[in-house]
Amino acid sequence: IERIEVIRGAKSSVYGSNAATGVINIITRKGRGDGELKLSYEGGSLSSHRVDFGYSIEQAGWSLRADQNITGTDGVIDGEEYRNFTTSVKLGYDNGGTFEWETLVRHANTEQKYAELHENYFGPAWTFQIEDPNQQNNFDYTTIGTKVGHAIFDNWRQELNFGFSHRDRKTADPDDGQLGTMPAPYDGYTENYADYFDKGPPVPVFDEASYGTKAYEFTGTNIDVDYRHTATFSGPSADDILTAGFEYLYRDYDQRGDLGVLSQNVGNVAGYMHNQLLLLENALSINAGLRFDEHQQAGNSTNGSIGAAYDLRRIGLVLRANYGSAFRAPAVYELFASTLYTVGNPDLKPEKIKTLEFGFEKYSWEGKFRLLASTWHSNAEDAIVSVSIDPSIFLSSYENADKAVSDGVEMGVIAAPLPNWQFGFNYTYTDSRRFAVDNTSKRMVQVPYNKFNLNATWLYKGATVSVDGYWVDGSRLRWNLTDKIDSYFRLDLTARTPITKKIDLSLRVRNLLDEDYNESYGMKEAGLCVYGGLTFRY
């Protein structure tokens, strides 16, 4: 990865469905240099091994980067395994300004064996994980992305983007009968309503596949074509950047197995326009966008956004404000599902979302201090929710029923008060709720009110040592909307130092304090883990 761009605010006016609160753009590295070979290895706790092999070169406008990653690790529960093989190749050409082309091809194969999770959904909270020897997922994920850019004039550029992705998933969980035993979680515990146990003694744990063998296959294909023109205009007192384009997105969904058969596809056609006006020697930026989408199944949606940022350079203060509307088109599964437990609703409408955000950034010219703060309010109408149709057989469907609201505050500090030292702190408060027709509200599950992370980094002659702390409060709700997940604080350490000009040594320590915690309810996280690595460049 070369860099990660985070674009805040509702951005459906440019990026379409699901860009309700922002966009994260991950930009991969292209080939550089006269030809460099890089090999790295990392190993450590949980029988973990990771090997990375890469080659990078750039000559006469052509660039090539090829990478191979092999990762293997055991899990926290006996029998858990994770294996990943990822191959990527990025080829490009740039003639220096009038023409640019690059293509990325990436394939990932993942094998995952995971433990059986038993959980009480309706009564007293308890969970238990146990080895399930034949429960596993297999994934194959292929992506192809191509970008072609051409400068028609010095201030006018056209660009064509093509994306293809194909996902294959196979899940197997044959009935293995009794997997082992667990302590009875409370007095009067029963699984079959025939045998009852007092709290404490061991009780048999059976494979949940006993209620119907789970053999599931899924294939999904996305095709995305985007064509845009960008024109820039410069004047004595203002600059302007205007972008307009069209996008076509096709999604195909094919499901097979014991949970039902589903084969459907949907398409979406969109046109969009975005303008950025720069005033006062680029200190004031005003952005506005508009997009129209026509969804094959859910109908049309028009969304816009407007925002401004003003840099008061004399005092080192940036003020920001953004307002935008967005939408989320129904997923193919929500529209057309037909399984033992879920029935789709082809009449679903898109979720309609409006987001308002204010923020500021205080900085020092020397780059030694930066304070950031923002607040937001997001409101979603026609929220797509799961509703019960027949509780006696656990049958559910989807409908546009609720309203969802999210309010929050985020604050951050980055400071370098001492030579070779950098410190960071970030705090987020979030209150996310769903409102029913009678205006009663329920908090979103597993979303905490408060969380923060802090960082301290020391840099010296190419070496770095970094300590990161993460804290999440005890307000996260489990699925019954009553019981809460415990708070936790986790401390991690990373270090890297060059041994020679071509060899680096690295160390990672995860969960330095050996905290016993759950990131997701019922899923046990690893305790103290230590990993060491070596990187060689030639």
Buried (B, 14 or more C-beta within 10 A) or exposed (E): EEEEEEEBBBBBBBBBBBBBBBBEEEEBBBBBEEEBEBBBBBBBBBEBBBBBBBBBBBEEEEBBBBBBBBBBBBBEBEBBBBBBBBBBBBBBBBEEEEEBBBBBBBBBBBBBBBBBBBEBEEEEBBBBBBBBEEBBBBBBBBBBBBBBBEBEEEEBBBBBBBBBBBBBBBBBBBBBEEBBEBEBBEEEBEBEEEEEBEEEEEBBBBBBBEEEEBBBBBBBBBBBBBBBEBBBEEEEEBBBBBBBBEBEBBBBBBBBBBBBEBEBBBBBBBEBBBBBBBBEEEBBBBBBBBBBBEBBBBEEBEBBBBBBBBBEEEEBBBBBBBBBBBBBBBBBBBBBBBBEBBBBBEEBBBBBBBBBBBBBBBBEEEEEBBBBBBBBBBBBBBBBBEEEEEEEEEBBBBBBBBBBBBBBBBBBBBBBEEEEEBBBBBBBBBBBBBBEEEEEEEBBBBBBBBBBBBBBBBBEEEBBBBBBBBBBBEBBBBBEEEBBBEBBEBBBBBBBBEEEEEEBBBBBBBBBEEBEBBBEBBBBBBBEBBBBBBBBBE
